[in-house]
Amino acid sequence: MTILLNQPWPWYVAGPLIGLTVPALLILGNKHFGISSNLRHVCAICFPSNISYFKYDYKRELWNLFFVGGILLGGILSAWLLMEPGPVKVNPAFAEELAGYGITDFS
């Protein structure tokens, strides 16, 4: 399974998976998808005040906070489990171009 995850996915698989996530959430569950909207939820939870922008039922949007937590957890797990030991493999032509800029160490 990790071999499949370590390999680059073709554009015709990864592109639709990424691109159709937002419309699928909006059509199937009427859910607004976005990371920046979580800042509003966090402010409404942590700083309750009389600001009308933060007066809404944030408990209905907790799924979005779990989503961001999943992104964070997934990033940590992928960095830990899918890390490639050893130096980064770079195309020789690109290595020459980098050497022209003074970058010679790729480890």
Secondary structure as GFF3:
##gff-version 3
##sequence-region A 1 107
A	DSSP	alpha_helix	2	6	.	.	.	ID=ss1
A	DSSP	alpha_helix	11	19	.	.	.	ID=ss2
A	DSSP	alpha_helix	21	29	.	.	.	ID=ss3
A	DSSP	alpha_helix	37	46	.	.	.	ID=ss4
A	DSSP	three_ten_helix	52	54	.	.	.	ID=ss5
A	DSSP	three_ten_helix	58	61	.	.	.	ID=ss6
A	DSSP	alpha_helix	62	81	.	.	.	ID=ss7
A	DSSP	alpha_helix	92	100	.	.	.	ID=ss8
###
